[in-house]
């Protein structure tokens, strides 16, 4: 019975990824007022998400271990810089490494999803997962911009928290833009504009791909 469950999980790989990503969003919202809890739980869930993606990509064991180790070290250095050493250069370096690593794996994941030959519920969940993950990646970019320049964004609610940039990222990507967080610096405006474009193009291209695969499948079965 356990073996059957494991095989089912492997077959529904994107479903498992989506579950952890949704869990990550919920935890980010619930634990926003406790930065220590937020940091620890979000870091754990993030590493779980990246491990699942590497498994989906069927990365070599050495590459898998190296990637998880580098991601863990980047997170560790970031939190050491924030909570212990109060070192901005160390924190900025760790954030750059983390952003680059996540960006690379997102690119490979999108290529993997768009190369799928069949339209299944799991494939659709994979596309949704990438949409959420792209929003998470932009959150890190905005947070990085804000760390370098605290005046890059203005907040009508007063102080800023890392989770606020997730909110800003999602509202920008979906073109909602409530206006309670505004980009002020030139880099912040450029990144916001780029994300808005990505937020419109990605669903359009993904849906077009699904429709194309569906039509091709129906023609093949005739």
HELIX and SHEET records of a PDB file:
HELIX    1   1 UNK A    2  UNK A   11  1                                  10    
HELIX    2   2 UNK A   13  UNK A   30  1                                  18    
HELIX    3   3 UNK A   35  UNK A   56  1                                  22    
HELIX    4   4 UNK A   61  UNK A   79  1                                  19    
HELIX    5   5 UNK A   80  UNK A   84  3                                   5    
HELIX    6   6 UNK A   88  UNK A  114  1                                  27    
HELIX    7   7 UNK A  121  UNK A  148  1                                  28    
HELIX    8   8 UNK A  162  UNK A  173  1                                  12    
HELIX    9   9 UNK A  186  UNK A  221  1                                  36    
SHEET    1   A 2 UNK A 153  UNK A 155  0                                        
SHEET    2   A 2 UNK A 181  UNK A 183 -1                                        
END                                                                             
